[in-house]
Amino acid sequence: MPQSIPLATLPGRVTNAGNGNQRSDGTTQGANKKCIMASALAVVFIIALIVCGIMHIIGEPLLVTQYFCPDDWIGFRNNCYYFSKEENDWNSSRNNCSTQHAYLTAIDTKEEMNFLKQHKCTSDHWIGLTMTKNQTGRWVNKTMFNKWFDVKGNEKCAYLGDDGVATARCYTERKWICRGKKGTRRSKERFSPKAV
C-alpha cells in the first residue's frame, strides 16, 4: 500500500488541522501584511494632508489687496482722476492737485485720452502739460512730451477740449483734471497717490 506523507511535514506548507485548509508559510504571509499596512498608512497620510490643506484654505481668508479711489475720484487702470467742478487758472489748478498728493494729469495713451474726454463732459480742463514756442513740451511730472498727439495753439498752458489738446494763457480760468495712483484699503482715509 502506498505510504502517505502528511502535508505538515512538507517544507513551506502548513495545514490547519481543524478543516484541512492550506496557507502559505508565515514568512510570505507576514510580508503581505506589512505591505498592506504600509499602503493603508500611506493612504491615511495622503488623506490627512488633503484634509489639512482644505481646512487651511477655508480657515484663512485669502488676502486680496483692494485698490480704490477716494470719493469724487474716478478709477481708470492703475490711476485715480479728479475732474474739478470749479474753475481756476493753471497754476492754482496745479496747486490744488498737489495738495491732494496728485498732479495735473499727463496723458500717456490713446485709451487714457478717450477716458478723459468721456468724463470731462463739455467743459475744457487744464492738464499737466506746458509748451514752449517751438512746440516742445514738458509734463508736470517732469517727463518730456513725446508729441504723440497734436497740440493746437501757441500759448504755454495746455488743456483738454472737445477737439483734443490746445493751449491757452495760463491765467485763464478752467476746470482741471488731477491724476494720482490708486491707494490700498488700509490707506483709504489718507489718499496719497504717487506721481505718474
PyMOL commands that set and color helices and strands:
alter all, ss='L'
color gray80, all
select helices_A, chain A and resi 7-9+26-59+90-99+110-119+185-187
alter helices_A, ss='H'
color red, helices_A
select strands_A, chain A and resi 14-15+22-23+67-68+74-76+79-83+103-104+125-131+137-139+151-152+157-161+164-168+175-181+183-184
alter strands_A, ss='S'
color yellow, strands_A
deselect
rebuild
show_as cartoon
